[in-house]
Amino acid sequence: MNWGTASASISLSLFIISAPNPIIKARPQLRCKPIITKSNFDGKCRALGESQSQTTKPTVYQGVYGPWTIEDADIREVILYRSGLVIAAASFVLASSTALLPNDSVLSNLIGRNLDLFYAIGSCGLGLSLYLIHIYVTEIKRTLQALWLLGALGSLATYSTLAQPAGMNLVQYVIENQTAVWFVGPLFAALTGLVFKEGLCYGKLEAGILTFVIPSLLLGHLTGLMDDGVKITLLSTWMALFVLFAGRKFTQSIKDDIGDKSVFIFNDLREEDKANLIEKLEQQRQTMKEP
């Protein structure tokens, strides 16, 4: 390297070192946050300087009496409602399986010794569902709950005053004494009302069939006009459809079992508050109609 080239290189280096540094804007680093939707997977890029916190806003539904949202308490109620149906279905199926299993089987004997326990658990599961069920007409809900209570008390009275003194469990006593259906029947009438509501609201075929199967079996046994073969067929149909019905409840959206929450909120208001709300809604409708 000659002295001219070296001198030029040194001068250029000194110029770069001594010259003021330009303001260099740091390029933001990008980070991709995946967003999963029902139809696709999308990568959304964000700058590091952005806020990473996002508040998920609940979906607002427009009801008859105003907007409403689904809260955690609503979700818990729906899950408990559906769980009660599963408990009732599982208990009744186990109790009824003794009619289909061989009498000398170990499983049949084991279940037979605990029929009253299965009946009690199933009744409690049904009671839980009837307590949490969402029905717009309060009087219908209270009627179903009253039927359940009447059937539960009738079952308890039949067991303590009739079945136990005779050395039988409740289920066995009802099978051998047709008139006992009058005492336990209201509980199953409440179940019939529940499946009727589900079939009417959601068009569930199994619920619609159960609406006819349950009372047909009970009335056939009460009147003595139905032979054992038909009873076994109806009982098997009942149990199969009940399991299908209870299981399929968990395939529905939570919103289905909540219904229009604004109606229930309205029903809980005082009469004065109801009148004020209706007047306010009418004013809003009139305002919207005006050009």
C-alpha positions in Angstrom: 0.0 0.0 0.0 1.5 3.4 -1.0 1.5 6.5 1.3 -1.3 8.2 -0.8 -3.7 5.3 -0.3 -2.9 4.9 3.3 -3.3 8.6 4.0 -6.7 8.6 2.2 -7.9 5.6 4.3 -6.8 7.2 7.6 -8.6 10.5 6.7 -11.8 8.6 5.8 -11.7 6.7 9.1 -11.1 9.8 11.1 -14.1 11.5 9.3 -16.4 8.6 10.1 -15.4 8.5 13.8 -15.6 12.3 14.3 -18.8 12.9 12.3 -22.0 13.1 14.4 -24.0 9.9 14.4 -27.3 10.2 12.6 -30.4 9.3 14.6 -31.2 5.8 13.7 -34.7 4.7 14.4 -34.8 1.1 15.8 -36.9 -1.1 13.6 -39.5 -2.7 15.7 -39.2 -6.4 16.0 -42.3 -8.3 14.9 -43.8 -11.1 16.8 -46.6 -13.2 15.4 -49.5 -14.1 17.6 -51.7 -16.9 16.2 -55.4 -16.4 16.2 -57.5 -19.5 15.9 -61.0 -19.1 14.5 -63.6 -21.7 13.6 -62.8 -21.4 9.9 -59.1 -20.6 9.6 -55.8 -20.1 11.3 -54.3 -16.6 10.8 -51.0 -15.2 11.9 -51.3 -11.6 13.2 -48.1 -9.7 13.6 -47.6 -7.2 16.4 -44.7 -4.8 17.2 -42.9 -5.4 20.5 -43.8 -1.9 21.6 -47.5 -2.6 21.4 -49.6 -3.6 24.5 -49.9 -7.4 24.6 -53.0 -7.4 26.9 -56.3 -7.8 25.3 -59.7 -7.9 27.0 -62.1 -10.4 25.4 -65.4 -8.7 25.2 -68.4 -11.0 25.8 -70.9 -11.4 23.0 -73.9 -9.1 23.5 -77.3 -10.7 22.5 -80.4 -8.6 21.9 -83.3 -9.9 23.9 -86.9 -9.0 24.0 -86.4 -6.7 27.0 -82.9 -5.5 26.1 -79.3 -6.7 25.6 -77.7 -9.4 27.7 -74.5 -11.4 27.9 -73.5 -14.9 29.1 -71.8 -14.8 32.5 -69.8 -17.5 34.3 -72.8 -18.2 36.6 -74.9 -18.9 33.6 -72.4 -21.4 32.3 -72.2 -23.2 35.6 -76.0 -23.4 35.8 -76.2 -25.0 32.3 -73.5 -27.5 33.1 -75.2 -28.5 36.4 -78.5 -28.7 34.6 -77.1 -31.1 32.0 -75.1 -33.0 34.6 -78.3 -33.6 36.6 -79.9 -35.2 33.5 -76.8 -37.5 33.0 -77.0 -38.5 36.7 -80.7 -39.3 36.4 -80.3 -41.2 33.1 -77.3 -43.3 34.4 -79.1 -44.1 37.7 -82.4 -45.1 36.1 -80.6 -47.2 33.5 -78.7 -49.1 36.1 -81.9 -49.7 38.2 -83.8 -50.8 35.1 -81.1 -53.1 33.9 -82.2 -55.7 36.4 -85.2 -56.4 34.2 -83.0 -57.3 31.3 -80.2 -59.2 33.1 -80.4 -62.8 34.1 -81.7 -63.2 37.6 -78.8 -65.3 38.8 -76.0 -63.0 37.5 -73.6 -61.4 39.9 -74.2 -57.9 38.4 -78.0 -58.3 38.6 -77.8 -59.3 42.3 -75.4 -56.4 43.0 -77.7 -53.8 41.4 -80.8 -55.4 42.9 -79.4 -54.8 46.4 -78.9 -51.1 45.7 -82.1 -50.3 43.7 -83.3 -47.8 46.3 -79.9 -46.0 46.2 -80.0 -45.7 42.4 -83.6 -44.5 42.6 -82.7 -41.8 45.1 -79.7 -40.6 43.2 -81.6 -40.5 39.9 -84.4 -38.6 41.6 -82.0 -36.0 43.0 -80.3 -35.6 39.6 -83.7 -34.9 38.1 -84.6 -32.5 40.9 -81.4 -30.6 40.3 -82.2 -30.2 36.6 -85.8 -29.1 37.3 -84.4 -26.5 39.8 -82.1 -25.0 37.2 -84.2 -25.5 34.1 -85.0 -22.3 32.1 -88.6 -22.0 31.2 -90.1 -18.6 30.3 -93.4 -19.2 31.9 -92.7 -19.4 35.6 -96.0 -21.2 36.4 -95.0 -24.1 34.2 -91.6 -24.4 35.9 -93.2 -24.3 39.3 -95.7 -27.0 38.3 -92.9 -29.4 37.2 -91.0 -28.7 40.4 -94.2 -29.4 42.4 -94.8 -32.7 40.6 -91.2 -33.7 41.3 -91.6 -32.8 45.0 -94.9 -34.7 45.2 -93.4 -37.7 43.6 -90.3 -37.6 45.8 -92.5 -37.5 49.0 -94.8 -40.2 47.6 -91.8 -42.4 46.9 -90.4 -41.8 50.4 -93.8 -42.5 52.0 -94.3 -45.7 49.9 -90.9 -47.0 50.8 -91.2 -46.3 54.6 -94.8 -47.4 55.1 -95.4 -50.1 52.5 -92.3 -51.5 50.9 -90.0 -51.7 53.9 -92.6 -53.4 56.2 -93.2 -55.9 53.4 -89.5 -56.6 53.2 -89.1 -55.2 49.6 -87.3 -52.3 48.1 -89.3 -49.5 46.5 -88.8 -50.5 42.9 -89.8 -54.1 43.6 -92.9 -53.0 45.5 -94.0 -50.7 42.6 -93.5 -53.6 40.1 -95.6 -56.0 42.2 -98.2 -53.4 43.3 -99.6 -51.5 40.4 -101.5 -48.9 42.5 -98.2 -47.7 43.9 -97.7 -45.9 40.5 -100.1 -43.2 41.9 -97.5 -42.4 44.6 -94.3 -42.3 42.5 -96.0 -41.3 39.2 -95.8 -37.5 39.7 -92.0 -37.7 39.7 -92.0 -39.3 36.3 -94.7 -36.8 35.2 -92.2 -34.1 35.9 -89.6 -35.9 33.8 -92.1 -36.1 31.0 -92.7 -32.4 31.2 -89.0 -31.8 31.0 -88.4 -33.9 27.9 -91.5 -32.4 26.3 -90.1 -28.9 26.8 -86.8 -30.0 25.3 -88.4 -31.6 22.3 -90.7 -28.6 21.7 -87.9 -26.0 22.0 -85.1 -27.8 20.2 -86.9 -30.3 18.0 -85.1 -33.3 19.6 -86.6 -36.5 18.2 -85.6 -38.7 21.2 -87.2 -36.2 23.6 -90.4 -36.2 21.6 -90.6 -40.0 21.6 -89.9 -40.1 25.4 -92.9 -37.8 25.9 -95.1 -40.7 24.8 -93.1 -43.7 26.0 -92.9 -42.6 29.7 -96.6 -42.1 30.3 -97.5 -45.1 28.2 -95.4 -47.5 30.3 -96.6 -46.1 33.6 -100.3 -46.1 32.5 -99.9 -49.6 31.0 -98.5 -50.9 34.3 -101.1 -49.0 36.4 -104.1 -50.3 34.5 -102.7 -53.8 34.0 -103.6 -53.7 30.3 -100.0 -54.2 29.2 -98.2 -57.6 29.2 -94.6 -58.0 30.4 -93.2 -58.2 26.9 -94.5 -54.9 25.9 -93.4 -53.4 29.2 -89.8 -54.6 28.7 -89.8 -53.2 25.2 -91.0 -49.8 26.3 -88.6 -49.8 29.3 -85.6 -50.6 27.0 -86.7 -47.9 24.6 -87.1 -45.4 27.5 -83.6 -46.1 28.9 -81.9 -46.0 25.5 -83.5 -42.7 24.5 -82.9 -41.2 27.9 -79.2 -41.9 27.7 -79.1 -40.5 24.1 -81.1 -37.4 25.2 -78.8 -36.7 28.2 -75.6 -37.2 26.2 -76.7 -35.0 23.3 -77.4 -32.1 25.7 -73.7 -31.6 25.9 -73.5 -31.1 22.1 -75.7 -28.0 22.3 -74.3 -24.5 22.8 -74.6 -23.0 26.2 -76.8 -20.2 24.9 -79.5 -22.8 23.9 -80.2 -23.7 27.5 -80.0 -20.1 28.7 -82.6 -18.9 26.2 -83.5 -15.2 26.2 -81.9 -14.1 29.5 -83.6 -10.7 29.3 -87.0 -12.4 29.8 -85.8 -14.0 33.1 -84.3 -10.7 34.2 -87.6 -9.0 33.4 -89.6 -11.6 35.4 -87.5 -11.0 38.5 -88.3 -7.2 38.5 -90.9 -5.6 40.6 -94.2 -4.8 38.9 -93.4 -1.1 39.0 -90.0 -1.6 37.4 -91.6 -3.9 34.8 -94.0 -1.1 33.9 -91.2 1.5 33.6 -89.2 -0.8 31.4 -92.0 -1.6 29.1 -92.8 2.1 28.8 -89.2 2.9 28.0 -89.1 0.2 25.3 -92.2 1.5 23.7 -90.7 5.0 23.6 -87.6 3.6 21.9 -89.7 1.8 19.3 -91.7 5.0 18.6 -88.5 6.9 18.2 -87.1 4.4 15.8 -90.3 4.5 13.7 -90.1 8.3 13.3 -88.4 9.5 10.1 
